[in-house]
Amino acid sequence: MQITITVPDTLPKERLQQRIQELEQSLLTEAKFFAVFVKQQAVADDPWTNPAIALPTVDAGIEDFALNHDHYLYGLDKP
């Protein structure tokens, strides 16, 4: 990012330094806010941290599917 500032030639050097420091402080404040916002947004968008409650489900018609999922998925013997 590049910022161009046009200042009059008559502006005293001390006043210019003061304005530059104010601008730097303002940019640092905005950068900190943006960093916090991005971090919060990343957490909110992470499906492992914030899972969707209304996930689609399918009724397979098998009553013991959770208990014997290896049998139905991989063909292993039922316990």
Distance bins in CASP14 RR format, pairs under 12 A and 6 or more apart:
PFRMAT RR
TARGET T0000
AUTHOR 0000-0000-0000
RMODE 2
METHOD distances of the structure
MODEL  1
1 27 0 0 0 0 1 0 0 0 0 0 0
1 30 0 0 0 0 0 1 0 0 0 0 0
1 31 0 0 0 0 0 1 0 0 0 0 0
3 20 0 0 0 0 0 1 0 0 0 0 0
3 23 1 0 0 1 0 0 0 0 0 0 0
3 24 0 0 0 0 0 1 0 0 0 0 0
3 26 0 0 0 0 0 1 0 0 0 0 0
3 27 0 0 0 0 1 0 0 0 0 0 0
4 23 0 0 0 0 0 1 0 0 0 0 0
5 11 0 0 0 0 0 1 0 0 0 0 0
5 16 0 0 0 0 1 0 0 0 0 0 0
5 19 0 0 0 0 1 0 0 0 0 0 0
5 20 0 0 0 0 1 0 0 0 0 0 0
5 22 0 0 0 0 0 1 0 0 0 0 0
5 23 1 0 0 1 0 0 0 0 0 0 0
5 24 0 0 0 0 0 1 0 0 0 0 0
6 16 0 0 0 0 0 1 0 0 0 0 0
6 19 0 0 0 0 0 1 0 0 0 0 0
7 13 0 0 0 0 0 1 0 0 0 0 0
7 15 0 0 0 0 1 0 0 0 0 0 0
7 16 1 0 0 1 0 0 0 0 0 0 0
7 17 0 0 0 0 0 1 0 0 0 0 0
7 18 0 0 0 0 0 1 0 0 0 0 0
7 19 1 0 0 1 0 0 0 0 0 0 0
7 20 0 0 0 0 1 0 0 0 0 0 0
7 23 0 0 0 0 0 1 0 0 0 0 0
8 15 0 0 0 0 0 1 0 0 0 0 0
8 16 0 0 0 0 1 0 0 0 0 0 0
8 19 0 0 0 0 0 1 0 0 0 0 0
9 16 0 0 0 0 0 1 0 0 0 0 0
10 16 0 0 0 0 0 1 0 0 0 0 0
11 17 0 0 0 0 0 1 0 0 0 0 0
11 18 0 0 0 0 0 1 0 0 0 0 0
11 19 0 0 0 0 1 0 0 0 0 0 0
11 20 0 0 0 0 0 1 0 0 0 0 0
12 18 0 0 0 0 1 0 0 0 0 0 0
12 19 0 0 0 0 0 1 0 0 0 0 0
13 19 0 0 0 0 0 1 0 0 0 0 0
13 20 0 0 0 0 0 1 0 0 0 0 0
14 20 0 0 0 0 0 1 0 0 0 0 0
14 21 0 0 0 0 0 1 0 0 0 0 0
15 21 0 0 0 0 0 1 0 0 0 0 0
15 22 0 0 0 0 0 1 0 0 0 0 0
16 22 0 0 0 0 0 1 0 0 0 0 0
16 23 0 0 0 0 0 1 0 0 0 0 0
17 23 0 0 0 0 0 1 0 0 0 0 0
17 24 0 0 0 0 0 1 0 0 0 0 0
18 24 0 0 0 0 0 1 0 0 0 0 0
18 25 0 0 0 0 0 1 0 0 0 0 0
19 25 0 0 0 0 0 1 0 0 0 0 0
19 26 0 0 0 0 0 1 0 0 0 0 0
20 26 0 0 0 0 0 1 0 0 0 0 0
20 27 0 0 0 0 0 1 0 0 0 0 0
21 27 0 0 0 0 0 1 0 0 0 0 0
21 28 0 0 0 0 0 1 0 0 0 0 0
22 28 0 0 0 0 0 1 0 0 0 0 0
22 29 0 0 0 0 0 1 0 0 0 0 0
23 29 0 0 0 0 0 1 0 0 0 0 0
23 30 0 0 0 0 0 1 0 0 0 0 0
24 30 0 0 0 0 0 1 0 0 0 0 0
24 31 0 0 0 0 0 1 0 0 0 0 0
25 31 0 0 0 0 0 1 0 0 0 0 0
25 32 0 0 0 0 0 1 0 0 0 0 0
26 32 0 0 0 0 0 1 0 0 0 0 0
26 33 0 0 0 0 0 1 0 0 0 0 0
27 33 0 0 0 0 0 1 0 0 0 0 0
27 34 0 0 0 0 0 1 0 0 0 0 0
28 34 0 0 0 0 0 1 0 0 0 0 0
28 35 0 0 0 0 0 1 0 0 0 0 0
29 35 0 0 0 0 0 1 0 0 0 0 0
29 36 0 0 0 0 0 1 0 0 0 0 0
30 36 0 0 0 0 0 1 0 0 0 0 0
30 37 0 0 0 0 0 1 0 0 0 0 0
31 37 0 0 0 0 0 1 0 0 0 0 0
31 38 0 0 0 0 0 1 0 0 0 0 0
32 38 0 0 0 0 0 1 0 0 0 0 0
32 39 0 0 0 0 0 1 0 0 0 0 0
33 39 0 0 0 0 0 1 0 0 0 0 0
33 40 0 0 0 0 0 1 0 0 0 0 0
34 40 0 0 0 0 0 1 0 0 0 0 0
34 41 0 0 0 0 0 1 0 0 0 0 0
35 41 0 0 0 0 0 1 0 0 0 0 0
35 42 0 0 0 0 0 1 0 0 0 0 0
36 42 0 0 0 0 0 1 0 0 0 0 0
36 43 0 0 0 0 0 1 0 0 0 0 0
37 43 0 0 0 0 0 1 0 0 0 0 0
37 44 0 0 0 0 0 1 0 0 0 0 0
38 44 0 0 0 0 0 1 0 0 0 0 0
38 45 0 0 0 0 0 1 0 0 0 0 0
39 45 0 0 0 0 0 1 0 0 0 0 0
39 46 0 0 0 0 0 1 0 0 0 0 0
39 49 0 0 0 0 0 1 0 0 0 0 0
40 46 0 0 0 0 0 1 0 0 0 0 0
40 49 0 0 0 0 0 1 0 0 0 0 0
40 50 0 0 0 0 0 1 0 0 0 0 0
41 49 0 0 0 0 0 1 0 0 0 0 0
41 50 0 0 0 0 0 1 0 0 0 0 0
42 48 0 0 0 0 0 1 0 0 0 0 0
42 49 0 0 0 0 1 0 0 0 0 0 0
42 50 0 0 0 0 0 1 0 0 0 0 0
43 49 1 0 1 0 0 0 0 0 0 0 0
43 50 1 0 0 1 0 0 0 0 0 0 0
44 50 1 0 1 0 0 0 0 0 0 0 0
44 51 0 0 0 0 0 1 0 0 0 0 0
44 52 0 0 0 0 0 1 0 0 0 0 0
45 51 0 0 0 0 0 1 0 0 0 0 0
45 52 0 0 0 0 0 1 0 0 0 0 0
46 52 0 0 0 0 0 1 0 0 0 0 0
47 53 0 0 0 0 0 1 0 0 0 0 0
47 55 0 0 0 0 0 1 0 0 0 0 0
57 65 0 0 0 0 0 1 0 0 0 0 0
58 65 0 0 0 0 0 1 0 0 0 0 0
59 65 0 0 0 0 1 0 0 0 0 0 0
60 66 0 0 0 0 0 1 0 0 0 0 0
60 68 0 0 0 0 0 1 0 0 0 0 0
60 69 0 0 0 0 0 1 0 0 0 0 0
60 72 1 0 0 1 0 0 0 0 0 0 0
60 73 0 0 0 0 0 1 0 0 0 0 0
61 72 0 0 0 0 0 1 0 0 0 0 0
62 68 0 0 0 0 1 0 0 0 0 0 0
62 69 0 0 0 0 1 0 0 0 0 0 0
62 71 0 0 0 0 1 0 0 0 0 0 0
62 72 1 0 0 1 0 0 0 0 0 0 0
62 73 0 0 0 0 0 1 0 0 0 0 0
62 78 0 0 0 0 0 1 0 0 0 0 0
63 72 0 0 0 0 0 1 0 0 0 0 0
64 70 0 0 0 0 0 1 0 0 0 0 0
64 71 0 0 0 0 1 0 0 0 0 0 0
64 72 0 0 0 0 1 0 0 0 0 0 0
64 78 0 0 0 0 1 0 0 0 0 0 0
64 79 0 0 0 0 0 1 0 0 0 0 0
65 71 0 0 0 0 1 0 0 0 0 0 0
65 72 1 0 1 0 0 0 0 0 0 0 0
65 73 0 0 0 0 1 0 0 0 0 0 0
65 78 0 0 0 0 0 1 0 0 0 0 0
66 72 0 0 0 0 1 0 0 0 0 0 0
66 73 0 0 0 0 0 1 0 0 0 0 0
67 78 0 0 0 0 1 0 0 0 0 0 0
67 79 0 0 0 0 1 0 0 0 0 0 0
68 74 0 0 0 0 0 1 0 0 0 0 0
68 75 0 0 0 0 1 0 0 0 0 0 0
68 76 0 0 0 0 1 0 0 0 0 0 0
68 77 0 0 0 0 1 0 0 0 0 0 0
68 78 1 0 1 0 0 0 0 0 0 0 0
68 79 1 0 0 1 0 0 0 0 0 0 0
69 75 0 0 0 0 0 1 0 0 0 0 0
69 76 0 0 0 0 1 0 0 0 0 0 0
69 78 0 0 0 0 0 1 0 0 0 0 0
69 79 0 0 0 0 0 1 0 0 0 0 0
70 76 1 0 1 0 0 0 0 0 0 0 0
70 77 0 0 0 0 1 0 0 0 0 0 0
70 78 0 0 0 0 1 0 0 0 0 0 0
70 79 0 0 0 0 1 0 0 0 0 0 0
71 77 1 0 0 1 0 0 0 0 0 0 0
71 78 1 0 1 0 0 0 0 0 0 0 0
71 79 0 0 0 0 1 0 0 0 0 0 0
72 78 0 0 0 0 1 0 0 0 0 0 0
END
